[in-house]
Amino acid sequence: MDPNLVRSSSSQLFVSLRRSFFRRKGFFPFVGSTLYGAAAVARANAADPRPAYAAGLIGLVMSFAATRPAAFPPESDRGKAEPPLDTTAYATWGLALTLLSLPGGSAWVRVLGVAGTCIAAAAGVRSRFPAGPLGIAGSLPEARGTATHLATVLLVAPPIGALASCISDRVDRVVGVRTALDGSFGIGTAILCLGATIAVYVARVRSHHLVLGARERARGALGSALAITGVALAVLLTRVVAPLAVFQVGAAVAAVLASVAASFRDAILLAQIGRRALALLLFGGPVVLLSALAAEGFGSAGPTAALVGGAVALGVGTLGSWLERPFRPAEGRWLDAFVAARAELARADPESSLQRALVALRAAGGMSTDSPELWSMDPASVTTIDAAGYVRERPASLPPLLVETAASEPEATVRKELLDVLLVRRPDLRPLARWMDEHGALAATLVTRDGQAGGVLVVPRGARREEVTLEEAHALKELADAMSGVCAGRSALARSWLREREATARAETAEHEVDRRRHADGLAATRLALGASGHVQGAHVGRYSPAMRLARSALCRRIHVGAPVFVVAPIGLDPVPYLAEAHLSGPHRGAPFVVVDCTASLEHDMVRWRDPAVSPLALAQGGLLVLADSTALPIEVQKLIAKSLAERRAPWNLADPLEVAIALTSVQAVAELEGRLPLDPALRARLGNGSESLVALPALRNRSEDLRALFLDRLAREGLRQSGVPVGIDDAAFALLVDYTFPGDYDELVLVARRLSARAEGGVVRAADVCALELKATETRERPNGPRTRGAK
């Protein structure tokens, strides 16, 4: 074998042993002192060292168990502080020293027992509860440090015991009579240690009765000390073990168990173990004690008595879960209700499962109590059950303080009894206490899902007066977490219903708005049509001549396609009615029809054309803009109109394009305007080819077929204006007018009708009236059958 390999393996083994044993925290103080005490006990019992060896072996094992591995490996120890040993380690070491003293042998051995008992008791009363979330319970007043004073007194007891042993030995040598001073002092010290442990944890139970976890640990420690006291008294009745050993070992074991219970991590498991141990101790302990007494006193029948007692003890053990029911918090009604509610939540139907779960919760406090409440946050609502067990849901909001407080509480549960105690110290919690009192709440637990708060489960108090335990709070939190799925599903369904209602409301509102807008648009179109129809006055009169029919047809085609149009009308004939008629007969009859009188000085203002509120371009958006006598507009205004129409952009900031059709009117054609009336080239370019956009309305001389209708219409109008009744004309009088050429065209027709209306008697114009006008103009009138010369008389 390779020597290097052997040396390497030996070195690694030594390092491993050093790390496993010598690097353990407290190894040398605990194991060293125990080893020294074991040697002293063995020397004191040299005649029969076997009990001393057994006690020493047990003490060494317990001392080694009291140590713990170092927190850091050797190479990283420097500069890092290790956490100190807990009180359980010191209590175990004290129990080890106490067990070493059981064989006896000398006064110093008994002093060792006293020292071990005092060390264990001092460690037991100095035990601290594990740090955990306190929430608002951190505002409770702290208990006074009586445990520190008791620990100091207990640690002073061993020197006093050593002094008592020295005095006892000196008295024995001087008087020659053995005294029981050292033994009595040991029993008294053990009783003092046991009483101190019980007193400290009684005080802790009273001071920590509202702190979840601490109360269970304090009760576990107190129950352990009381149970050991009861076992010690039972052992004394058997008279098998000396009282000194019973009290010393009992006090040390009680201190160890109290320290273990005080530092136990799982307080709920500790409470369950304590209930089971208490049930077995109360119901099985007397059976075991009676069996022992019977075995001692019955002689030959002792084995049979022990067998019967053991069988009864086994039966008691099998009934442990049933026997411990009276010791559960509030007799287990709430725990059973929480379990039943969780079982109901496992059903497939969320509605029925929630209903059954709330009914199960309500049964814990009685059906006459208030209903449990499941509050949801999104949307804000609360779900309850009525007296018949039916689910009721209504909109409601949680106080924000409740959610904030529950999030920092142990098991995310706010308890009413804790709020009542803190009313003076925490005024900010008074609204929350008032809210829980109004709802008759025992506790409120936050419902979370994936770390997010989704609601709160409020449990009613009913007739309960006991405080909520950690086990109940934990079961309530598990129930609340089990409800998170149902709560999330109901919230999602409620949100979908809410969205559906909102969508339906929005759709109905949109439909109403569409109907309203459609009606408003219809009214607006009707108003626009009525506005445009006001300009149609006179266009329906005299429309049967071929020339007028051709002109109107051309005008309608241009207007219907939205093309620019240039209308030339003879003097006296207004082209606007014919444009309005063409506009109303087309597809854009509901669009605006805006007429601009270009001869008016108001329309020459450039600021007006740039104002989006009053500009004719803005008013004609989507419709037709008519520039009557367009050449009368200034060149600057014409350029602005032409640029806006070419770029389809208004002369102000407007996102929508400018959609305006344009129509120009004049008394002369475009070609005849050169050099006479100014027309902007850009605006002329909008008209395109002049022959395409030009529509010339015929003169009166080209409308002989329409003469009678035009003259009668005008005569009737003038009669209504002058005398209030329409005026007609007989055939003879009209025959005199047929061949008259009306040199002044439409203006002269109006003038003749006005003069004849003024002369008419009886509402009829006669031939004498026409002759009285002395119409002498002579002209050749074009007829369909050819020209002819005529004269007027």
C-alpha positions in Angstrom: 0.0 0.0 0.0 1.2 3.5 -0.8 2.5 5.2 2.4 1.4 8.6 1.0 -2.1 7.4 0.5 -2.2 6.1 4.0 -1.0 9.4 5.4 -3.5 11.3 3.3 -6.4 9.1 4.5 -5.3 9.5 8.1 -5.1 13.2 7.7 -8.5 13.4 6.2 -9.9 11.2 8.9 -8.4 13.4 11.6 -9.8 16.5 10.0 -13.2 14.9 9.8 -13.1 13.8 13.4 -11.9 17.2 14.5 -14.8 18.9 12.6 -17.3 16.4 13.9 -16.3 16.4 17.6 -13.9 19.1 18.6 -15.4 21.8 16.4 -18.8 21.4 17.9 -20.1 24.4 19.8 -19.8 23.8 23.6 -18.0 20.5 23.2 -15.2 21.1 25.7 -17.3 22.8 28.4 -20.1 20.3 28.3 -18.3 17.1 27.6 -15.2 18.0 29.7 -17.2 18.9 32.8 -19.4 15.8 32.4 -16.3 13.6 32.0 -14.7 15.1 35.1 -17.9 14.6 37.1 -18.2 11.0 35.9 -14.7 10.3 37.1 -15.4 11.9 40.5 -18.6 9.8 40.9 -16.7 6.6 39.9 -14.1 7.3 42.6 -16.8 8.0 45.2 -18.4 4.6 44.3 -15.2 2.5 44.0 -16.9 -0.4 45.9 -19.6 -0.8 43.2 -18.7 1.4 40.2 -21.3 -0.1 37.8 -24.1 2.5 38.6 -21.5 5.2 38.3 -20.3 4.0 34.9 -23.9 3.7 33.6 -24.7 7.2 34.9 -21.4 8.6 33.4 -22.2 7.0 30.0 -25.7 8.4 29.9 -24.4 11.8 31.1 -21.7 11.9 28.4 -24.2 11.0 25.7 -26.5 13.8 26.9 -23.7 16.3 27.1 -22.6 15.5 23.6 -26.2 15.8 22.4 -26.3 19.2 24.0 -23.5 20.5 21.7 -24.1 21.4 18.1 -22.0 21.6 15.0 -20.2 24.9 14.3 -22.0 27.2 12.0 -19.0 27.8 9.7 -16.2 25.6 8.3 -12.8 26.0 9.9 -11.3 27.9 7.0 -14.0 30.6 7.1 -14.3 31.0 10.9 -12.2 34.1 11.1 -14.0 37.3 11.6 -17.5 35.7 11.8 -19.5 35.5 15.0 -21.4 32.2 15.7 -24.8 32.3 17.3 -24.8 31.3 20.9 -26.1 28.0 22.2 -29.8 27.9 23.0 -31.2 27.4 26.5 -32.1 23.8 25.6 -28.4 22.9 25.4 -27.7 24.3 28.8 -30.8 22.5 30.3 -29.7 19.2 28.8 -26.2 19.7 30.2 -27.7 20.4 33.6 -29.8 17.2 33.3 -26.6 15.3 32.4 -24.9 16.5 35.6 -28.0 15.7 37.6 -28.0 12.1 36.3 -24.3 11.8 37.2 -25.2 12.4 40.9 -27.8 9.6 41.1 -25.3 6.9 42.3 -24.4 9.2 45.3 -21.3 8.4 47.3 -20.2 11.7 48.8 -21.4 15.2 49.6 -19.6 16.6 46.5 -21.6 14.2 44.3 -24.8 15.5 45.8 -23.5 19.1 45.2 -23.0 18.1 41.6 -26.7 17.0 41.5 -27.8 20.3 43.0 -25.7 22.2 40.5 -27.1 20.3 37.6 -30.7 20.8 38.7 -30.1 24.5 39.2 -28.4 24.9 35.8 -31.2 23.1 34.1 -33.9 25.2 35.9 -32.0 28.4 35.2 -31.9 27.6 31.5 -35.5 26.5 31.5 -36.8 29.8 32.9 -34.5 31.8 30.6 -35.9 30.2 27.4 -37.1 32.5 24.7 -39.8 32.0 22.2 -38.8 31.8 18.5 -39.0 35.2 16.8 -42.0 35.4 14.4 -44.4 38.0 13.0 -46.2 39.7 15.8 -48.2 42.2 13.8 -50.2 44.5 16.0 -49.5 42.2 19.0 -46.1 43.9 19.1 -47.8 46.9 20.7 -48.8 44.9 23.8 -46.9 45.8 27.0 -43.9 43.6 27.7 -43.9 41.4 30.8 -41.4 42.2 33.6 -38.2 40.3 33.7 -38.9 38.0 36.6 -37.3 35.1 34.8 -33.9 36.8 34.9 -34.1 37.2 38.7 -35.2 33.6 39.2 -32.3 32.4 37.1 -29.9 34.4 39.2 -31.3 32.9 42.4 -31.1 29.4 41.0 -27.5 29.8 39.9 -26.6 31.0 43.5 -28.0 27.7 44.9 -25.1 25.4 44.0 -22.5 27.4 46.1 -24.9 27.3 49.0 -25.3 23.6 48.5 -21.5 23.1 48.6 -21.4 25.1 51.8 -24.2 23.0 53.3 -22.4 19.8 52.4 -19.1 21.1 54.0 -21.0 22.0 57.2 -22.8 18.6 57.2 -19.5 16.7 56.8 -17.9 18.8 59.6 -20.8 18.1 61.9 -20.7 14.4 61.1 -17.0 14.2 62.0 -17.4 16.3 65.2 -20.6 14.9 66.6 -20.4 11.4 65.1 -24.0 11.5 64.1 -24.9 11.7 60.4 -27.2 14.7 59.5 -29.5 15.1 56.6 -28.7 18.8 56.0 -27.2 18.3 52.5 -30.0 15.9 51.5 -32.7 18.2 52.7 -31.0 21.1 51.0 -31.0 19.1 47.7 -34.7 18.3 47.9 -35.5 21.9 48.8 -33.4 23.2 45.9 -35.1 20.7 43.5 -38.5 21.8 44.7 -37.5 25.4 44.4 -36.3 24.8 40.8 -39.5 23.0 39.9 -41.7 25.7 41.4 -39.7 28.4 39.7 -40.2 26.8 36.3 -43.9 26.4 36.9 -44.2 30.0 38.2 -42.3 31.5 35.3 -44.5 29.8 32.7 -47.7 30.6 34.5 -46.7 34.2 34.2 -45.8 33.8 30.6 -49.2 32.2 29.8 -50.9 35.2 31.3 -48.7 37.8 29.6 -48.7 36.1 26.2 -52.3 35.0 26.0 -52.9 37.2 22.9 -49.7 36.4 21.0 -50.3 33.5 18.6 -47.6 30.9 19.0 -46.2 32.3 22.2 -49.3 31.3 24.1 -49.1 27.7 22.8 -45.5 27.4 23.6 -45.9 28.8 27.1 -48.8 26.4 27.7 -46.8 23.5 26.4 -43.9 24.4 28.7 -46.2 24.8 31.7 -48.0 21.6 30.9 -44.7 19.7 30.7 -43.6 21.0 34.1 -46.9 20.1 35.7 -46.9 16.7 34.0 -43.4 16.0 35.3 -44.5 17.1 38.8 -47.4 14.7 38.6 -45.2 11.9 37.5 -42.7 12.7 40.3 -45.5 12.5 42.9 -46.7 9.3 41.4 -43.2 7.8 41.6 -43.0 8.9 45.2 -46.1 6.9 46.0 -44.4 3.7 44.8 -41.5 4.3 47.3 -39.1 2.7 44.8 -36.8 5.7 44.3 -35.4 8.1 46.9 -37.1 11.4 47.2 -33.9 13.4 46.5 -33.4 11.6 43.1 -37.0 11.9 42.2 -37.2 15.7 42.8 -33.8 16.5 41.3 -34.4 14.4 38.1 -38.0 15.7 37.9 -36.9 19.3 38.2 -34.2 18.9 35.6 -36.4 17.0 33.2 -39.2 19.6 33.7 -36.7 22.3 32.8 -35.5 20.5 29.7 -39.0 19.8 28.5 -40.1 23.4 29.2 -37.1 24.7 27.3 -37.8 22.4 24.4 -41.5 23.5 24.4 -40.6 27.2 24.6 -38.3 26.9 21.6 -40.4 24.5 19.6 -40.7 25.6 16.0 -44.2 24.3 15.2 -46.5 25.7 17.9 -49.5 23.9 16.4 -47.8 20.5 16.5 -46.7 21.3 20.1 -50.3 22.0 21.0 -51.5 18.8 19.5 -48.8 16.8 21.3 -49.7 18.5 24.5 -53.3 17.7 24.2 -52.6 14.0 23.5 -50.1 13.8 26.4 -52.6 15.5 28.8 -55.3 13.1 27.7 -53.1 10.0 28.2 -51.8 11.4 31.5 -55.2 12.0 32.9 -56.9 8.9 31.7 -53.9 6.5 31.4 -51.7 7.7 34.3 -54.0 6.5 37.0 -54.3 3.1 35.3 -50.5 2.7 35.3 -50.2 3.9 38.9 -52.8 1.6 40.1 -51.2 -1.3 38.2 -47.8 -0.5 39.8 -49.4 -0.4 43.3 -51.3 -3.6 42.6 -48.3 -5.4 41.4 -46.4 -4.3 44.6 -49.2 -5.2 47.0 -50.8 -8.4 45.5 -47.7 -10.6 45.8 -48.2 -13.6 43.5 -51.0 -11.9 41.7 -48.8 -8.9 40.8 -48.0 -10.0 37.2 -51.7 -10.5 36.5 -52.5 -7.1 37.9 -49.7 -5.6 35.8 -51.0 -7.4 32.7 -54.6 -6.1 33.2 -53.3 -2.6 33.9 -51.2 -2.7 30.7 -54.1 -3.9 28.6 -56.3 -1.1 30.0 -53.5 1.4 29.3 -53.3 0.2 25.7 -57.0 0.7 25.4 -56.7 4.2 26.7 -54.0 4.9 24.2 -56.1 3.7 21.3 -58.8 6.1 22.4 -56.4 9.0 22.7 -57.9 11.0 19.8 -61.4 10.7 21.2 -60.3 11.4 24.8 -58.5 14.6 23.8 -61.6 16.2 22.2 -62.6 18.0 25.4 -59.2 19.7 25.5 -59.4 21.1 22.0 -60.0 24.9 21.7 -63.7 25.7 22.1 -64.3 21.9 22.2 -63.2 21.7 18.6 -66.4 23.1 17.1 -64.6 25.7 15.1 -61.8 23.3 13.9 -64.5 20.8 12.8 -66.4 23.6 11.1 -63.3 24.6 9.2 -62.6 21.1 8.1 -66.2 20.6 7.0 -66.1 23.8 5.1 -62.9 22.8 3.3 -64.5 19.5 2.4 -67.6 21.3 1.0 -65.3 23.5 -1.2 -64.0 20.4 -3.0 -67.3 20.0 -4.8 -67.4 20.7 -8.5 -70.1 23.4 -8.5 -68.6 26.6 -7.1 -72.0 28.1 -6.1 -73.2 25.2 -4.1 -69.8 24.5 -2.6 -69.6 28.1 -1.4 -73.1 27.9 0.0 -72.4 24.7 1.9 -69.1 26.0 3.2 -70.7 29.1 4.6 -73.5 27.0 6.2 -70.8 24.8 7.8 -69.0 27.9 9.2 -72.3 29.2 10.5 -73.1 26.0 12.3 -70.0 26.4 14.6 -71.5 29.3 16.4 -75.1 28.2 16.0 -77.6 29.0 13.2 -78.9 32.0 15.2 -75.6 33.8 14.8 -74.7 36.2 12.1 -73.7 34.8 8.7 -70.1 34.4 7.7 -69.0 36.9 5.1 -66.8 36.5 2.1 -65.7 39.8 0.8 -64.3 40.2 -2.7 -62.2 43.1 -3.9 -62.6 43.1 -7.6 -65.5 43.8 -8.0 -66.1 45.0 -4.4 -68.9 42.8 -3.0 -69.8 40.7 0.0 -71.4 37.2 -0.1 -73.5 36.0 2.9 -76.2 33.4 3.5 -79.7 34.1 4.8 -81.6 32.3 7.5 -82.7 29.7 5.0 -79.2 29.1 3.8 -79.4 30.8 0.4 -76.5 32.8 -0.9 -76.9 36.6 -1.0 -74.5 39.0 -2.7 -74.5 42.8 -2.6 -72.0 45.5 -3.5 -69.8 46.6 -0.6 -66.3 47.8 0.0 -63.8 46.6 2.6 -62.1 49.2 4.9 -58.5 49.5 3.5 -57.2 49.4 7.1 -58.4 45.8 7.4 -56.5 44.5 4.4 -53.3 46.4 5.5 -53.5 45.1 9.1 -54.3 41.5 8.1 -51.4 41.4 5.6 -48.9 41.9 8.6 -50.7 39.6 11.0 -49.7 35.9 11.8 -51.8 33.7 9.5 -53.1 36.9 7.9 -55.8 36.9 10.6 -57.1 40.0 12.5 -58.7 39.0 15.9 -61.3 41.0 17.6 -60.1 40.3 21.1 -56.6 41.7 20.2 -58.2 44.9 18.8 -60.2 45.4 22.0 -57.0 45.2 24.1 -55.2 47.7 21.9 -58.0 50.3 21.8 -56.1 52.6 24.1 -52.5 52.0 22.8 -53.5 52.1 19.1 -56.1 54.8 18.4 -55.6 54.2 14.7 -57.1 50.7 15.1 -60.4 52.0 16.6 -62.3 52.3 13.3 -61.3 48.7 12.5 -62.4 47.5 15.9 -65.7 49.3 15.4 -66.2 47.8 12.0 -65.6 44.3 13.3 -67.9 44.9 16.2 -70.7 46.1 13.9 -70.3 42.9 11.8 -70.1 40.7 14.9 -66.8 39.3 13.7 -64.6 36.9 15.7 -61.7 37.1 13.2 -61.1 38.3 9.6 -58.6 36.4 7.4 -57.1 37.6 4.2 -57.9 35.4 1.1 -54.8 35.3 -1.1 -54.1 33.7 -4.4 -50.5 33.6 -5.8 -49.5 36.1 -3.3 -52.2 38.6 -4.3 -55.1 39.6 -1.9 -58.4 38.7 -3.4 -60.8 39.1 -0.5 -61.4 38.6 3.2 -63.2 35.9 5.1 -65.0 37.1 8.2 -66.1 34.6 10.8 -68.9 35.5 13.2 -68.3 35.4 16.9 -71.7 34.1 18.0 -71.8 33.0 21.6 -68.1 32.3 21.8 -66.0 33.9 24.5 -62.7 31.9 24.1 -59.8 33.5 22.4 -58.7 32.4 19.0 -55.8 29.9 19.1 -53.0 29.5 16.6 -54.4 26.2 15.5 -57.7 27.8 14.7 -56.1 30.7 13.0 -54.0 28.3 10.9 -57.1 26.2 10.0 -59.0 29.4 9.1 -56.2 30.6 6.9 -56.1 27.2 5.1 -59.9 27.5 4.6 -59.5 31.1 3.3 -56.8 29.8 0.8 -59.1 27.0 -0.2 -61.8 29.7 -0.9 -59.4 31.7 -3.0 -60.2 29.6 -6.1 -64.0 30.0 -5.6 -63.5 33.7 -4.8 -61.3 34.2 -7.9 -63.9 32.3 -10.1 -66.8 34.3 -8.7 -64.8 37.5 -9.1 -64.0 36.7 -12.7 -67.6 35.8 -13.4 -68.8 39.0 -11.7 -66.3 41.0 -13.7 -67.5 39.4 -16.9 -71.1 40.1 -15.9 -70.2 43.6 -15.1 -68.4 44.0 -18.4 -71.4 42.5 -20.2 -73.7 44.9 -18.4 -71.4 47.8 -19.2 -71.1 46.7 -22.8 -74.8 46.3 -23.1 -75.3 49.7 -21.5 -72.7 51.2 -23.9 -74.3 49.5 -26.9 -77.8 50.8 -25.9 -76.3 54.2 -25.3 -74.5 54.0 -28.7 -77.8 52.9 -30.3 -79.6 55.8 -28.7 -76.8 58.1 -29.7 -76.9 56.8 -33.3 -80.7 57.2 -33.4 -80.3 60.7 -31.9 -77.6 61.6 -34.3 -79.5 60.1 -37.2 -82.5 62.1 -36.2 -80.4 65.2 -35.7 -78.7 64.7 -39.1 -82.1 64.2 -40.6 -83.3 67.4 -39.0 -80.1 69.2 -40.1 -80.5 67.8 -43.6 -84.2 68.9 -43.6 -83.1 72.4 -42.4 -80.5 72.6 -45.1 -83.0 71.4 -47.6 -85.5 74.0 -46.4 -82.7 76.6 -46.5 -81.9 75.6 -50.1 -85.6 75.4 -51.0 -85.9 79.1 -50.0 -83.7 79.9 -53.0 -85.8 77.8 -55.4 -88.5 80.4 -55.5 -89.4 81.1 -59.1 -87.3 78.3 -60.7 -90.4 76.1 -61.2 -92.1 78.8 -63.3 -91.5 78.6 -67.1 -89.5 75.6 -67.5 -90.9 74.1 -70.6 -89.0 75.9 -73.4 -86.3 73.8 -75.0 -83.5 76.3 -74.2 -84.4 76.3 -70.5 -84.7 72.6 -70.4 -81.3 72.1 -71.9 -79.7 74.6 -69.6 -81.3 73.0 -66.5 -80.2 69.5 -67.6 -76.6 70.7 -68.1 -76.7 72.4 -64.7 -78.0 69.3 -62.9 -75.3 67.1 -64.4 -72.5 69.3 -63.2 -74.0 69.8 -59.7 -74.8 66.1 -59.2 -71.2 65.0 -59.8 -69.8 67.9 -57.7 -68.0 69.5 -60.7 -67.3 73.2 -60.7 -69.9 75.1 -62.8 -69.9 78.7 -64.2 -73.4 80.0 -64.8 -74.1 82.9 -67.1 -77.5 84.5 -66.6 -79.0 87.4 -68.5 -79.6 90.7 -66.6 -82.7 90.4 -64.5 -82.7 86.6 -64.2 -81.4 85.3 -60.9 -79.4 82.0 -61.4 -79.4 81.0 -57.7 -82.9 79.4 -57.8 -81.9 77.2 -60.7 -78.7 76.2 -58.8 -80.7 75.5 -55.7 -83.2 73.4 -57.7 -80.3 71.3 -59.2 -78.8 70.9 -55.7 -82.0 69.6 -54.2 -82.6 67.2 -57.0 -79.2 65.5 -56.6 -77.6 63.0 -54.1 -76.3 65.8 -51.9 -79.7 67.4 -51.2 -79.0 67.2 -47.4 -75.6 69.0 -47.8 -75.2 72.7 -47.1 -76.1 75.2 -49.9 -74.3 78.5 -49.2 -74.8 81.6 -51.4 -72.3 84.4 -51.2 -73.4 87.8 -52.7 -70.0 88.9 -54.0 -71.3 92.4 -54.5 -71.8 92.9 -50.7 -68.9 94.6 -49.0 -69.2 92.2 -46.0 -67.9 89.4 -48.2 -64.8 91.4 -49.2 -63.3 91.0 -45.6 -60.3 88.6 -45.7 -60.6 88.0 -41.9 -64.1 86.7 -42.4 -63.0 84.1 -44.9 -60.2 82.9 -42.5 -62.5 82.7 -39.5 -63.5 79.0 -39.0 -66.7 80.0 -37.3 -68.2 82.3 -40.0 -66.2 81.6 -43.1 -68.4 80.6 -46.1 -65.8 77.8 -46.7 -66.6 76.4 -43.3 -70.3 76.8 -43.7 -70.3 75.0 -47.0 -68.1 72.0 -45.9 -69.5 69.0 -47.6 -71.9 71.0 -49.8 -72.1 73.6 -52.5 -70.7 77.1 -52.4 -72.3 79.6 -54.8 -70.4 82.8 -55.6 -73.0 85.1 -57.0 -71.4 87.7 -59.3 -68.0 86.1 -58.5 -66.0 88.7 -60.4 -67.0 91.3 -57.8 -64.8 89.6 -55.1 -61.4 91.0 -54.5 -58.5 89.2 -56.1 -57.0 88.3 -52.7 -60.3 86.5 -51.7 -60.4 84.7 -55.0 -56.8 83.5 -54.6 -57.7 82.3 -51.0 -60.7 80.4 -52.3 -58.8 78.9 -55.2 -55.9 77.8 -53.0 -58.2 76.2 -50.4 -60.1 74.3 -53.1 -57.0 73.1 -54.9 -55.2 71.9 -51.7 -58.5 70.7 -50.1 -57.3 72.4 -47.0 -59.1 75.1 -45.1 -57.2 78.4 -44.3 -57.2 77.4 -40.6 -56.0 74.4 -38.7 -58.4 71.6 -39.6 -57.6 67.9 -39.6 -60.3 66.9 -42.0 -59.9 67.8 -45.7 -62.0 70.5 -47.2 -64.8 69.1 -49.3 -66.6 71.9 -51.1 -68.2 72.1 -54.6 -68.2 75.5 -56.2 -70.5 77.4 -58.5 -69.8 80.8 -60.0 -72.4 83.1 -61.6 -71.9 86.1 -63.8 -73.7 88.1 -66.5 -70.9 87.4 -69.0 -69.0 84.3 -70.2 -65.4 83.6 -69.1 -64.0 84.5 -72.5 -65.8 87.8 -72.4 -64.3 88.7 -69.0 -60.8 89.2 -70.3 -59.8 92.7 -69.7 -63.1 93.8 -68.2 -63.9 92.0 -64.9 -61.0 90.5 -62.9 -61.1 86.7 -62.3 -58.1 85.0 -60.6 -56.3 82.6 -62.9 -56.1 79.9 -60.2 -59.9 80.2 -59.7 -60.4 80.1 -63.5 -58.2 77.0 -63.6 -60.6 75.3 -61.2 -63.3 75.7 -63.9 -61.3 73.7 -66.5 -62.3 74.1 -70.1 -64.7 77.0 -70.2 -67.0 75.3 -72.6 -67.4 72.3 -70.3 -68.1 74.2 -67.1 -70.2 77.0 -68.7 -74.0 76.8 -68.4 -75.8 79.7 -70.0 -79.4 80.4 -68.9 -81.5 81.5 -72.0 -82.7 85.0 -72.4 -86.4 85.8 -72.4 -86.5 86.2 -76.2 -85.5 82.5 -76.4 -88.2 81.3 -74.1 -91.4 82.2 -75.9 -93.1 79.1 -74.7 -92.5 80.2 -71.1 -93.7 83.8 -71.6 -97.3 83.3 -70.5 -96.3 81.4 -67.4 -93.6 83.9 -66.5 -95.8 86.9 -67.0 -98.8 85.4 -65.1 -96.6 84.5 -62.2 -95.1 87.9 -62.0 -98.4 89.7 -62.5 -100.0 87.6 -59.7 -97.1 88.4 -57.4 -97.3 92.1 -58.1 -101.0 92.1 -57.5 -100.6 90.4 -54.1 -97.9 92.9 -53.2 -99.9 96.0 -54.3 -103.5 95.2 -53.6 -103.5 91.9 -51.7 -105.2 89.9 -54.4 -103.6 88.2 -57.4 -104.0 89.9 -60.7 -104.8 88.1 -64.0 -104.9 89.0 -67.7 -107.4 88.3 -70.4 -106.6 86.8 -73.7 -106.9 90.1 -75.7 -104.5 91.9 -73.4 -102.0 89.0 -73.5 -102.2 88.9 -77.3 -100.9 92.4 -77.4 -97.9 91.4 -75.3 -97.0 88.2 -77.2 -95.2 90.0 -80.0 -93.5 92.5 -77.7 -89.8 91.8 -77.6 -89.1 93.1 -74.1 -85.8 94.8 -74.9 -85.0 95.0 -71.2 -85.4 91.2 -70.9 -86.5 89.9 -67.5 -86.2 93.3 -65.9 -88.6 94.9 -68.4 -91.0 92.0 -67.9 -91.1 92.7 -64.2 -91.6 96.4 -64.9 -94.4 95.8 -67.3 -96.1 93.4 -64.9 -95.8 96.0 -62.1 -97.3 98.8 -64.2 -100.2 96.7 -65.5 -101.0 95.4 -61.9 -101.2 99.0 -60.8 -103.7 99.9 -63.6 -105.8 96.7 -63.4 -109.4 97.0 -62.2 -111.3 94.1 -60.8 -108.1 92.0 -60.6 -107.9 91.6 -64.4 -105.6 93.3 -66.9 -107.4 94.2 -70.1 -106.4 95.3 -73.5 -107.0 98.9 -72.7 -104.5 98.7 -69.9 -101.8 97.3 -72.2 -102.5 100.0 -74.8 -102.2 102.6 -72.2 -98.6 101.6 -71.6 -97.8 102.6 -75.3 -95.2 99.8 -75.8 -93.5 100.9 -79.0 -90.4 98.8 -79.2 -90.0 96.8 -82.4 -87.7 93.8 -82.9 -87.5 90.5 -84.7 -88.4 87.6 -82.4 -87.0 84.2 -83.1 -89.7 81.6 -83.4 -89.4 77.9 -84.2 -91.0 78.5 -87.6 -88.5 81.2 -88.5 -88.1 84.9 -88.0 -90.7 87.5 -88.7 -91.1 91.3 -88.2 -93.7 92.6 -85.8 -94.5 95.8 -84.1 -96.3 96.9 -81.0 -99.1 99.4 -80.9 
